[in-house]
Amino acid sequence: MPLYLTRQTIAGFHDKGKAAILELETRSYEKESGELLTLNRTSVFLRGAGGFSDPSKPFTYSNYPVNPASAMKIPKTQPSAVFEDCTQPPQALLYRLSGDYNPLHSDPMIAKVAGFSRPILHGLCTLGFAVRAIIKCICRGHPDMVKSIFARFLLHVYPGEALITEMWLEGLRVIYQVKAKERNRAVLLGCIDLHRLAASL
């Protein structure tokens, strides 16, 4: 059985005044051959951690291009596909099996302290619903068509809410937006690049 090695580095750090943004890059390799298997880039918003540099020229550092999802614009045309799915009330408790035990997703008191009426769903779980919708509707059930995934989290999701994923196919790129149906609010947007198009499209 092959062994794998994962390395994480700080890829960026930005002073935003009242907050700071930390960019992390995680690369996973096959240990013996050194082959790069996955590359994940994560931006973490740190409340109250900013204001450590000159306000007229705030500190900013980044060693890779801007995530395309950060400047993503939703097309004004009708979506190529729309898919609705419903999260379950215990969805966050189930998703904790992934290893993310942040009490924000399970403890009502912690959620209230953070400003939410009840525990919220993990962002990566919301992303999973979006990617699954794209694989079903655009990739016709073939996950190997997905080349890369970019996402920008806009708003929280409460377990039990229905999620509507709108998709626009532009060449080999799928631009998507996810809305919480009950609140009619966009909670996630981004794009997925494909290796190829499904034969039936």
N, C-alpha and C positions, 0 to 999 in steps of 0.2 A: 504494500500500500504506500503511495507516494506521501512524502512529508511536505508541509507547506510552511512558509515563513511570511509574516506580516510586519510591515514597517509603517509607522505613522510619523509624519513630520508637520511642523507648523509652516503652512504655505502662504499665510498672509495675516496681517494684523492692522486694524484700522481704528483710529480715534474718531468717534462720531459725536463728540461732545458729551451728551448725557449717557452714552453707551459706547461699547466697543464691539467690533466684529472680529472674531477669530476664525481663520480659515485653516482647516486641517486636510491633509492629503494622506490617504491610506492605500498602500500598494501591497498586494498579496502575490507571492511568487511560489513556484514549485522549487523546493529547496535544492534538489540535486542539479537540475538543469539551469536554474535561475530564470526560467521563463516567467514573464509577467502575466498573471492570470486575470486580476481585476484591479481597477483603479477607482477609488471613491474620493470625492471631494465634498467636504461638509463645511457650511458656514454656521457659526454659533453666535447668536446675538446676546451680548453680556450687558444686562441692564446695570446702570450705575458705575460701570467700569471705565467710562470715557473721561475726557477732560484732562488728560495727562500730557498734552502737547500744546504748542502755540495755537490759539484759536484762529489766527489769521492764516496759518498754514498747518492744519492738523496732520499728525503723523499718519502715514499710510504705507504699507508694504505688501506686495503681492508678487509671487514668482511664477504665475501662470495667467493666461487670458481670462477675462471676465466670463463667468458662467452665462451662456446664452439665454438661460431662463430669466436672469435678472433684468434683461431688457426686452423680454418677450411681450409682443402685442397680439392680442386676440383678433383674428380677422373679422371684418364686418359682414362677411358672407355667411350663408347658411352652413352649418357644420356638415362634414362628409358623413358623420355618424354620431348618434347620441345613444348612450346606454345608461339605464337607471338600475341601481342596485341598492339594497338596504343593509346597513350595518345592524347588528343585533345588540340589544341592551347589555349583555355581558361581553361584548366584543373586546373591550380593553383588558378585561380580566383574562380572556383567552389569549390575547396577543402578548401578555406578560410572559407566556411560555417561551417567547423568543429570547428572553434574558434581560429585557428592559423592565426593571422593577421600580421605576420612578413612581413614588406614591401619588403624584399628580394624576395618575391614571387609575387609581384604585381607592384612594382615601378621600371621602367627601370633605373632611375638615381641611386637609392640605389644599384641596381644590379651591375651597372658599377663601383661604388665605391668599391664594394666587389670583383671586378675582373672578373665579368661575362659579357658576351655580351648582355644578356637580363635576365629578371626574371627567376628563376629556380623553378622546381617543389618541393613540400614538400617531404622530405625523407619518411615520413610515407605513403604518397600517392603511391610512388614507391613500398614500402613494400606491400601495399594493392594489387597492381597488381600482385606481386609475389605470395602472399598467395592465391589470387583468382585463379591463374593458377594451383597451387598445388591442391586446393580443386576440381577444374574441372577435372584435368587429373589423379591425384593419388587417391583422395578421392571419385571420381565419383559423385561429387556434394553434399557430406555430410560434412558440416563444423564441426559437432560434433565429427568427427574423430580426429580433431586437439587437441593435448595435450599441446604443448608449442611451442613458436616461438622464434628463435634467429636470429639476423641479424647484419651484419656489413656493414655500408655504405661506399662505396669506392669512388664514384664520383657523381657529380650532374647530373640531368636529365633536359633537356629543354622541356617545354610543347609542344606537337606535335610530339615528337620523338616516334618511335616504340620501344617496349621493348620485348626482347626475353628471356623467362625464361627457363633455362635448369634444369632438375631435375634428380637426381640419387636416387633410392630407395635402401636403405641398411637396411634390417630388418624392424623395426618400425620407422626408421629415413629417412627423405627426405633431402638430401643435394641439395641446389639450388644455381644457379648463374643467375643474370640478366644482360643482355647487352643492351646498347643503339645501336640499329641497324645501324643508320646513321653514327655513329662514330666507331662502332665495338669495344666499350670499355666496360669493366665490371664495373657496377655501384653499384652492391649489391651482397652480398653472405651471406649464412647462412644455417641453418637447421631447420626443423620442425619435432618434435617428434609426433607420432601418438598413439592413444589409441589402434587401431586395423587396419587391412588392409581391403580394399574394397573386397567384395566377388568375384567381377569380375576380380580381378588382378591375 
